[in-house]
């Protein structure tokens, strides 16, 4: 690997870490305080897992999911809810990516709207929905509230996807 490629790779890693820290900060400081009608709780930090490099090994993705989930649990006092949901999403990520991405899309470096097109939003919605369902199901801890869990999951997933759409739109306009 040449020095230029190595420097570019380190630069990408730096920006990924900075973006992850920024998303976690926004989630903890701003978005954790948003509760719309008791149904909508946006969890934008899932975007960190969604947009990790495509070729990143599952072990590293799951380790990163553990770390992100732990950070969220510490700041929300949620006793492992975020940990479980984030690790599940990290595990399911390759399956969902193969489900929604084409073979040409899998050749790209990162999942994004510019690389995947509309398939990115289907993939992102599946990831966010799975994360939110796991989180709210563990929180309810009963099948008695399955209707409420599904409603909260759908409302929160749509709101989170709107935030993801906004971020992707800003990335496109910046370029």
N, C-alpha and C positions, 0 to 999 in steps of 0.2 A: 504494500500500500504506500503510495507516495505521500510526501508531507502535505501536499495540498488536499488530498482526499482525507487524510487523517485529521487535518485541521477542520475541514468541512464537517466531518462526522462528529467531532467534539463540539463544534458549534451547534449542530442539530441537537445533540444531547443536552447542551446548556439551555437552549431555548425550550426544549420539552420539559426540563425540570422547572424552569422559570414559569412556564405556562401552568404546570401542575400546581405549583405553590400559589400562584395568583388565583387559580380556580378554587383551590381549597380555602384561601383567605376570603374570597367573595362569598363562598358558600357559608363559612362560619360566621362572618361579620354581618352579611346582608341577608342572604337567602334563608338562613335558618330562622330568621325572625318573621318570615312571611307565612301566614296561615290564612288563606282565603276561604271563607265560609266553612272552615273546619274540614275542607275536602282537598284543598290544593296545597301541596308542599313541594316546591321545586327542589330537585337535587341535581344541580348542574355539574357537580363534581364527577358524575358518571362519564362526562365527556373526556376525562383523562384516560379512562380505560378504553373508551370507544375509539379514540384517535391514536392509540399507540401504534408503533410501526407494525405493519402486517406480518413481517417475517420474525418478529420478536418471539422467542420460545415461550410456550405456555407456562413453564415454571416461573419465568421472570415476571410474566404478566400476573400470575396468581400471587407471587410474592409482593408485587407492587399493589395488588388489590388488598392484600392483608394489611400493608402499611397504611394505605389510604383509608380503609375501613376502621383501623385502630385510631387514626387521627380523628376521624369523624366521631367515633364513639366517645373518645375522651372529651371532645368539645360539646357533645350533645347529651352526655350522660345516658346513653342508650343501651349499655350492657351487652354489646356485641351484635346488635341488630344490623348496623351498617357493615360490620365486618363480614357477617354471613352473606348479606346481599351482594356486597362488592366481590367477594371471592367467588360466588356463584356466577356472576356476570363475567368475571375474568376467565373462569373455566369454560363457560358456554360461548365465549367470543369467537373462537375459530369455527365452530359449527354454524353460528348465525352469520358470520361473514361469508362462508361458503354458500349458505342458503340464498343470500341476497346479492352477492357480488359475482360478476362474470369472470371468466378466466383472464381477460385483459386487465380487469380491475385489480386482480390479485398480484399482478406484476408491478403495481405501483408501490411506493414506499409507505405512504400513510393513507388511511381512509379519510376522505373528505368529499365535499360536494364536487369540487373541481376534478377529483380523481374518479369518483364513482357515479356522479350524476345523481339522479333521483333515487337510485338504489341506496345511496348513503343514508337518506332519511328513513327508508324502510328498515335498514340495518340498525340505525340509531334508535328508532322507535321500539324495535324488538328488544334491544339491549336495555333501554330505559324502562320499558314495560316489565321485563323480567326482574330488574332490580327493584322497582317500586312494589311489584306484587310480593316478592320475597320479603321486603322490608315491612310492608303493612300486614302481611299474613303472620309474620313472627310477632309483630306488635299486638295484633288481635289475639293470637294464640287460641283460636277457636273456629270451628267451621260454622258456628252459629252466626257469625258476622261476615260470612263470605260475600254477601251482596254489597255490604258497606266496603269491604276490602277491595272488591272489583271496581266499585264506583270511585273510591279514592285513588286507586291505581290508575284508572283511565284519566281522570281529571288531572292528576299530578303529572302523568306521562305526557299528556298533550301540552300542558304548560311548560314543562321542561323541554319538550321538543321545539316549542316556539322560541325559547331562549337559545337553543342550539342553532336553530335556523337563523336567528339574529346574529349570532357569532360567525356563522359560516358566510352570511351576507357581508358582514364587515370585512372578513378575510378576503373575499372576492373583490370588493371595492378598493381595498388597500392595494391590491396588486394592479 
